[in-house]
Amino acid sequence: MSRRRRFEASTLFLLSPWIVSLLLFGLYPFGFSFALSFYDYSPLNPQSAKFLGLANYAEALRDPLFWTALKNTLIFVFGTIPFTTLLALGLALALQKRFRGRDFFRAGFFLPTVVSIVVISLVWKGLYAPEGFLSSLVRALGGTPPRWLLEPHTALASIMAMDVWAASGYYMVIFLAGLQAIPEELYESASLEGATPWQKFVHITLPMLRPTFLFVLVVNSVRSLQVFTEVFVMTGGGPLHSTLTSVFYLYEQAFYKFRLGYASSIAYLLFALTLGLAFLQVRWLKLESPRT
Amino acid sequence: MRIRALLTFALLLALAGCGKKAGGKELVVFWQFFPAEQIGPVLDEFRKQNPGVDVQMEQLTWQSGLEKITAATAAGNVPDLCELGSTWFPRFAAQGALVDWTDSTAAMAQQMVLADMARVNGRSYGLPWAVGTRALFWNKALFARAGLDTTRGPENWDELLAAARKVNKLGGGIAGYGANAGERYVLFKKFMPYAWGNGGQLLTDDGKASAFDSPENVQALEFYLALAKAGRVDRQDQLDEAFMQGKLGAQISGAWLFRKIPKQAPDLAYGVALVPHPVGDRGTHASFAGGEILCSFKASKNPSGALKLARFLASRDAALMLARANQSVQPAVRGVESDAYYQQRPMERVLLDQLALAVPTPNHPAWLDMEAAIEDEVEKALYGKESAAQAVKAASARIDALAKNTDLSAK
């Protein structure tokens, strides 16, 4: 018993850097911002913070820009995730088999993941410029290029297209790992039974990838609901608020308008939405406990 | 989430700030936005003149600087001296975060252009340091091809609109005028020069109500929409790019082009003129004025050192030294046009003339919201969602609500 206790003490000690940083930089700010969401709080003048109860939340629900931002965020989430997931799965299937140059392609598709999203956004801002590559391409093909980031009905879609491109590589790697975990015997016995490749895909690959799908969907939803940097760099929420997203809106409230309390309440509304969506995804994929 | 990361950052700053002391010397912590190679020599000069003082300079970026200052203020770990953009300044001043320098800088403030930029309710909370304005940049080669006068730039609205329309007809991807949209904090600076020049106003004199809904402002917006039709609507970096490629007849832009053009388009034949005024002898060549203000926080540890450094930086010689190195700001001190640097550069002198006619934004605590209201509505008009009259009326209603919701006496 004493051996066991000593083991626990040393475990705790070795884990302490992580535990301390979690408490200090994870849980404490998490709780602090939750408390802030009930206050009128300006970082410039913290002494005169006023307790407001639920007024910040009520204001958010009445704020038309909050809803615009939420609508754009949901469009972003539901408009990118299916494409990102399908593209990632397709790439994983294509790059699973051995062929010459496979590693080159794997590395190539994964590359955007290791590049800073700020850099990607700046590059794509250039690609979308009126004199940029994409416009020139459309012109060379004989068309009239859209105004990409400058038109309210194309700006958000342009950012979404970039996000699908930039994010797919990471989920491709997750799918590759999932594919490798499927036992080879399943395919062998299916072949003996005379199953077609399509049947094998539908009845073996897809069901076996279910935990991977869950992981990809939940992680991607959490990430996409917080879309910020692309908007910050490329459009600043415009034109006509067509790319205003929830996190960009709360950032503006917190750091340009100094309304940290109100911004925190928006953050917690978004948190509730994220939690709800993740819950639905777990339920929908009918898993008692996510394995991955 | 991002908020969490920033709160963490604030906490880190608070922890890191415990007990900073320079060895024997008086320490002044100074946060600013100029590149180290431009501000460094100026600070070296200060150190030479004040051997008992050491300056610890930190360079902030425009992307995250405001966040950092905000987080530091929240944590109570502020620098002694800090550079604040003129549009951020009123909020810090209104929250009572800044030191009142009215008495200690009165004599210097008299020598400043736009000294009002650092004043709220008649009190000074900083020293104007480097300032900037916008003027009309026009392409001489395109004006010549369109058969226009190339000896001087357009003087009034009619001349500018006629020139833009003629250049716009040249074809081949050439646009007559460049109007702004698709980003924040820019459109306002491009539209208001015409509104101010036409006698339009933002707020009533007491700052308690909107004065934006006026025939002058509607007229100015109609003019701006006509200009946009005779050209293209784009982000500033794209307009500058098009201008340097010789594909834009005229646009309102800033002194940063003096640094970019010699590098990227050394052969460009262009001119700089004051922002055109309305037709006849009516109105003025008004423009937008912004700038950098040096401030100290009430929570600063060394307020006297901060003031000493601020007085040095804002003085004629030091400000000129920085302006020469940076090439896109002007010193806030009056009378620099006699300096050899400006004597050799007539186009940059136009910007000094423009500065004398430029209007700073009101130091209202809700200013950034008001600016956003104007940009929202003017942008709607640019995209054809509203008429000029509707846009001006809608913006005015929003400004009015903001003005009435703000307690101006709050400290």
Contacts between the chains, C-beta under 8 A, distances in Angstrom:
chain1	res1	chain2	res2	distance
A	24	B	11	7.4
A	25	B	8	4.6
A	25	B	11	7.5
A	26	B	4	7.7
A	28	B	11	7.7
A	29	B	3	8.0
A	29	B	4	4.6
A	29	B	7	4.1
A	29	B	8	5.3
A	29	B	11	7.2
A	30	B	4	6.1
A	32	B	7	6.1
A	33	B	3	5.5
A	33	B	4	6.2
A	33	B	7	6.1
A	42	B	95	6.0
A	43	B	10	7.6
A	43	B	70	5.0
A	43	B	71	6.9
A	43	B	73	5.7
A	43	B	74	3.4
A	44	B	70	7.1
A	44	B	73	5.1
A	44	B	74	7.5
A	44	B	91	7.0
A	44	B	92	6.0
A	44	B	95	3.9
A	44	B	97	4.7
A	45	B	95	4.3
A	45	B	96	6.4
A	45	B	97	6.7
A	46	B	74	6.0
A	129	B	238	5.7
A	129	B	241	7.5
A	130	B	232	7.6
A	130	B	234	6.4
A	130	B	238	6.2
A	130	B	242	7.9
A	131	B	238	7.6
A	131	B	241	6.8
A	131	B	242	7.2
A	131	B	245	7.5
A	149	B	182	6.2
A	149	B	235	8.0
A	150	B	181	6.5
A	150	B	182	4.6
A	150	B	233	7.0
A	150	B	234	6.5
A	150	B	235	7.4
A	152	B	383	6.6
A	155	B	182	7.8
A	226	B	1	6.4
A	226	B	2	7.4
A	228	B	2	6.2
A	235	B	182	6.6
A	235	B	183	7.0
A	236	B	183	5.0
A	236	B	184	4.1
A	236	B	185	8.0
A	237	B	184	7.1
A	238	B	181	7.3
A	238	B	182	5.7
A	238	B	183	6.5
A	238	B	184	6.7
A	238	B	379	6.9
A	239	B	181	5.6
A	239	B	182	5.1
A	239	B	379	6.0
A	239	B	383	6.7
A	240	B	376	7.6
A	240	B	379	6.0
A	240	B	380	6.3
A	240	B	383	6.2
A	240	B	385	7.2
A	241	B	376	7.6
A	247	B	1	7.2
A	247	B	2	6.1
A	250	B	2	8.0
A	250	B	3	6.8
A	251	B	2	6.2
A	254	B	3	6.3
A	254	B	6	7.5
A	255	B	6	7.6
A	255	B	66	6.1
A	255	B	67	5.0
A	255	B	70	5.6
A	256	B	66	7.2
A	256	B	368	5.7
A	257	B	368	6.7
A	257	B	369	6.7
A	258	B	70	6.8
A	258	B	91	6.1
A	258	B	95	7.5
A	260	B	3	8.0
A	260	B	74	7.7
A	263	B	3	6.3
A	264	B	3	6.4
A	267	B	1	5.6
A	267	B	3	5.1
A	270	B	1	7.8
A	271	B	1	7.5
